[in-house]
């Protein structure tokens, strides 16, 4: 373990910036280096963090689950990245189409949803619409979503999750996952997130994202849990082109915007992974305080997992400086070509 990187994370825990944190790094041909500090929970009682505990990965679900799932549909000939959404969700907004005319959201492609360039809103409080999960999904499909500027959109990934369910004929929770990743963590072996006003309790071992919870616990934008080792194994499988074909992996890594590849964020000025990684680095962060970065140019990956929203998102800290500092320290040591 890089001593300086470990010190930076340990200081963040000791100072109270985050209750607990786990830091790990891995090369394709080496054993992972793992460490953790602090608490898995402060409330309702203090629970020390252990390396075997599962974190709520939040939006890492997009990068580690939904993007690969869509690419496997393409590998299997079930879809194409440039398919319009209406090909797989033909009922999408049909009531609005009959009244207003035009294809609207249905003309947007899977690629556009994956790269956040479909023009969908960033977020909507779907969980407040009040219905059981199946009916709520149908409401999402009929909602007249406005299309505008290109913004990072949970709604787009919510719809991509429904495409995966439709083409696989099963719920997302039934999709196979590698060891260390799960949709059904054991609460006692999980890291707490928020004291949730909607649910009236501290969420531990259940998804933090309210919309994913209302949609059955798993959705295209959130719901995945993972241990530090599980996240690094998933990153290594991408680094070694194990979990995807070389062609699919190459497509995933292609630049689609100035800041984004297919689902993942590319290195750019001020980004979360620091300034010393190679231009071939991809990364993603999660609202709960998680993040993973893969430097394909230099052959290593690292992850920093925290419970930054515990006990409340309103007291969470800015993770950007810590992530960038750790990324630069690791790149300086591990970034040998």
C-alpha positions in Angstrom: 0.0 0.0 0.0 1.3 3.4 -0.9 2.0 5.1 2.5 1.3 8.6 1.4 -2.1 7.6 -0.2 -3.0 5.7 2.9 -2.1 8.7 5.1 -4.3 11.0 3.1 -7.3 8.7 3.4 -6.6 7.9 7.1 -6.4 11.7 7.8 -9.8 12.2 6.1 -11.3 9.6 8.5 -9.4 10.9 11.6 -10.5 14.5 10.9 -14.1 13.4 10.6 -14.4 14.3 6.9 -15.8 10.8 6.3 -16.9 8.2 8.9 -15.1 5.4 7.2 -13.1 4.6 4.0 -11.5 1.8 2.1 -8.7 2.3 -0.4 -7.4 -0.3 -2.8 -5.3 -0.6 -5.9 -4.4 -3.4 -8.4 -2.4 -4.2 -11.4 -3.4 -6.8 -13.9 -0.7 -9.2 -12.9 -0.4 -8.4 -9.1 -2.4 -9.0 -6.0 -4.7 -6.2 -4.9 -3.5 -3.9 -2.1 -6.4 -3.2 0.4 -6.8 -1.1 3.5 -9.7 0.4 5.5 -10.2 2.8 8.4 -12.9 4.2 10.6 -16.6 3.2 11.0 -19.1 1.4 8.8 -21.8 3.2 10.8 -22.0 6.0 13.4 -25.7 5.6 13.9 -27.7 4.1 15.5 -24.5 2.7 17.0 -20.9 2.7 16.2 -19.7 -0.2 13.9 -16.1 -0.6 13.0 -15.5 -0.9 9.2 -14.1 -4.2 8.0 -12.7 -5.0 4.5 -15.4 -7.7 4.0 -18.2 -5.1 4.3 -20.2 -4.1 1.3 -20.6 -0.4 0.3 -23.6 1.0 -1.5 -21.9 1.9 -4.8 -24.6 4.3 -6.0 -23.8 5.5 -9.5 -20.9 3.0 -9.9 -23.9 0.8 -10.8 -23.9 2.6 -14.1 -20.3 2.0 -14.9 -19.8 -1.5 -13.4 -23.2 -3.0 -14.2 -25.4 -1.2 -16.6 -22.8 -0.3 -19.2 -21.4 -3.9 -19.4 -24.9 -5.3 -19.4 -25.9 -3.2 -22.5 -22.6 -4.1 -24.2 -23.3 -7.8 -23.6 -26.7 -7.3 -25.3 -24.8 -5.9 -28.3 -22.2 -8.7 -28.2 -25.1 -11.2 -28.2 -26.8 -9.6 -31.2 -29.9 -8.5 -29.1 -29.3 -4.8 -29.6 -27.1 -2.2 -31.2 -25.8 0.9 -29.6 -27.4 3.0 -32.3 -30.9 1.4 -31.9 -33.6 4.0 -31.1 -35.1 3.5 -27.6 -38.5 2.9 -29.2 -37.2 -0.4 -30.8 -36.9 -2.0 -27.3 -39.5 0.0 -25.4 -42.2 0.6 -28.1 -44.8 1.8 -25.6 -42.5 4.7 -24.6 -44.6 7.8 -24.3 -47.2 6.5 -26.8 -49.9 8.7 -25.3 -47.9 11.8 -25.9 -46.9 10.7 -29.4 -50.6 10.3 -30.3 -51.4 13.8 -29.1 -48.3 15.8 -30.0 -46.9 13.8 -32.9 -43.2 13.0 -33.5 -41.0 10.4 -31.9 -39.5 12.5 -29.1 -37.6 10.4 -26.6 -38.2 7.2 -28.6 -35.8 8.5 -31.3 -32.9 8.8 -28.9 -30.4 5.9 -29.1 -28.9 3.6 -26.5 -25.6 5.2 -27.2 -27.0 8.7 -26.4 -28.5 7.4 -23.1 -25.2 5.7 -22.2 -23.2 8.9 -22.9 -25.7 11.3 -21.2 -26.3 13.1 -24.6 -30.0 12.3 -25.0 -31.1 15.6 -23.5 -33.0 14.0 -20.6 -33.3 15.7 -17.2 -30.7 14.9 -14.6 -33.2 13.6 -12.0 -36.8 13.4 -10.9 -38.3 12.4 -7.5 -40.0 9.3 -9.0 -40.2 7.7 -5.5 -42.7 10.4 -4.5 -45.2 9.3 -7.3 -46.5 6.7 -5.0 -47.1 3.3 -6.6 -45.7 -0.3 -6.5 -42.6 -0.9 -8.6 -44.2 -2.4 -11.7 -46.8 0.4 -12.1 -44.1 2.9 -11.3 -42.0 1.7 -14.2 -44.9 2.1 -16.5 -45.4 5.6 -15.3 -41.7 6.3 -16.0 -42.2 5.1 -19.6 -45.3 7.3 -20.1 -43.9 10.4 -18.4 -43.5 13.3 -21.0 -39.8 13.8 -20.3 -38.6 17.2 -21.6 -35.6 17.0 -23.8 -33.0 19.8 -23.6 -29.4 20.3 -22.8 -27.0 17.4 -22.4 -26.7 16.7 -18.7 -25.6 13.8 -16.6 -28.9 11.9 -16.3 -30.1 9.3 -13.8 -33.3 9.1 -15.9 -31.4 7.9 -19.0 -29.9 5.0 -17.0 -33.2 4.2 -15.4 -34.5 3.6 -18.9 -31.5 1.6 -19.9 -32.1 -0.7 -17.0 -35.6 -1.3 -18.3 -34.2 -2.1 -21.7 -31.9 -4.7 -20.1 -34.9 -6.2 -18.3 -37.0 -6.2 -21.4 -34.4 -8.0 -23.6 -33.3 -10.4 -20.9 -36.8 -11.2 -19.8 -36.0 -10.9 -16.1 -35.5 -8.3 -13.4 -32.1 -6.7 -13.0 -31.7 -8.3 -9.6 -31.7 -11.7 -11.3 -28.7 -10.8 -13.5 -25.5 -12.7 -12.5 -22.8 -10.8 -10.7 -19.2 -11.7 -10.0 -18.0 -12.4 -6.4 -17.8 -9.3 -4.3 -20.7 -7.5 -6.0 -24.3 -8.0 -5.0 -27.8 -6.5 -5.1 -28.8 -8.2 -1.8 -26.1 -7.4 0.8 -26.3 -8.6 4.4 -27.2 -5.5 6.5 -24.8 -6.5 9.3 -22.0 -6.8 6.8 -22.8 -3.5 5.0 -21.8 0.1 5.3 -24.5 2.6 6.4 -25.5 5.5 4.3 -28.1 8.0 5.2 -30.6 8.6 8.0 -33.4 8.7 5.4 -36.3 11.0 6.1 -38.5 9.2 3.6 -37.9 5.8 5.1 -37.5 7.0 8.7 -34.4 5.0 9.4 -30.7 4.8 8.7 -30.2 2.8 5.5 -27.8 -0.1 5.9 -27.9 -3.0 3.5 -30.6 -1.4 1.4 -30.1 1.0 -1.5 -29.7 4.6 -0.6 -31.1 6.0 -3.9 -34.8 6.6 -3.3 -35.8 6.0 -6.9 -34.0 2.7 -7.1 -35.6 1.7 -3.8 -39.1 2.6 -5.1 -38.4 0.6 -8.4 -37.8 -2.6 -6.5 -34.3 -2.0 -5.0 -32.3 -2.1 -8.2 -32.4 0.2 -11.2 -30.1 1.1 -14.0 -28.7 4.0 -12.1 -28.2 2.5 -8.6 -28.6 -0.6 -6.5 -25.3 -2.3 -6.7 -23.3 -3.0 -3.6 -19.7 -4.2 -3.4 -16.7 -4.9 -1.2 -13.5 -3.1 -2.0 -12.0 -6.3 -3.4 -15.2 -6.9 -5.5 -14.9 -3.4 -7.0 -11.2 -3.9 -7.8 -11.9 -7.3 -9.3 -14.5 -5.8 -11.6 -12.0 -3.1 -12.6 -9.4 -5.7 -13.2 -11.7 -7.7 -15.4 -12.2 -4.6 -17.6 -8.4 -3.9 -17.6 -7.8 -7.5 -18.8 -10.8 -7.6 -21.2 -12.2 -10.6 -19.3 -15.8 -9.4 -18.6 -16.2 -7.9 -22.1 -15.0 -8.9 -25.5 -12.0 -6.8 -26.8 -14.3 -5.2 -29.4 -16.9 -4.2 -26.8 -14.2 -2.9 -24.5 -12.7 -0.9 -27.2 -16.1 0.6 -27.9 -16.6 1.4 -24.3 -13.3 3.3 -24.2 -13.9 5.4 -27.3 -14.3 9.2 -26.6 -17.8 10.3 -27.2 -17.7 13.8 -25.7 -14.9 16.0 -24.3 -15.4 14.4 -20.9 -17.1 11.1 -21.5 -16.5 7.6 -23.0 -19.4 5.1 -23.0 -20.8 5.6 -19.6 -17.5 6.4 -18.0 -15.8 9.7 -17.4 -12.6 10.5 -19.3 -9.6 12.4 -17.9 -10.2 16.1 -18.3 -9.2 19.3 -16.5 -10.2 19.2 -12.8 -11.7 15.7 -12.9 -12.0 13.3 -10.0 -9.0 11.1 -10.8 -6.3 13.7 -10.6 -4.0 15.2 -13.2 -1.2 12.7 -13.4 -3.0 9.6 -14.7 -2.6 8.7 -18.4 -5.0 10.1 -21.0 -6.4 6.5 -21.3 -7.9 6.6 -17.8 -11.6 6.1 -17.2 -13.3 6.7 -13.9 -16.7 7.1 -12.2 -17.9 8.3 -8.8 -21.0 7.6 -6.7 -23.2 9.9 -4.6 -22.6 7.9 -1.5 -18.9 8.7 -1.6 -17.5 5.9 -3.8 -15.3 6.0 -6.8 -13.2 3.7 -9.1 -10.6 4.6 -11.8 -8.9 2.5 -14.4 -5.7 3.6 -16.1 -5.6 1.5 -19.3 -2.5 3.3 -20.5 -0.4 2.2 -17.5 -2.2 -1.0 -16.5 -3.6 -0.3 -13.0 -6.8 0.5 -11.2 -7.8 2.0 -7.9 -10.9 2.5 -5.8 -11.7 4.7 -2.9 -15.0 3.8 -1.1 -16.5 5.9 1.7 -19.8 6.4 3.4 -19.6 10.2 2.9 -23.4 10.6 3.1 -23.6 9.0 6.6 -25.5 10.1 8.6 -26.8 12.8 6.2 -26.2 14.1 2.7 -26.5 17.5 4.1 -23.4 17.1 6.2 -21.4 15.3 3.6 -18.0 16.7 2.6 -16.5 17.6 -0.8 -14.7 14.5 -1.9 -13.0 16.1 -5.0 -9.7 17.3 -3.4 -9.2 14.0 -1.6 -9.9 11.9 -4.7 -7.5 14.0 -6.8 -4.8 13.9 -4.2 -4.9 10.2 -3.8 -5.1 9.7 -7.6 -2.0 11.8 -8.1 0.0 10.0 -5.4 -0.9 6.6 -6.9 -0.1 7.8 -10.5 3.3 9.0 -9.4 4.2 5.6 -7.9 2.1 3.2 -10.0 2.2 5.1 -13.2 5.3 3.5 -14.6 4.8 2.7 -18.2 
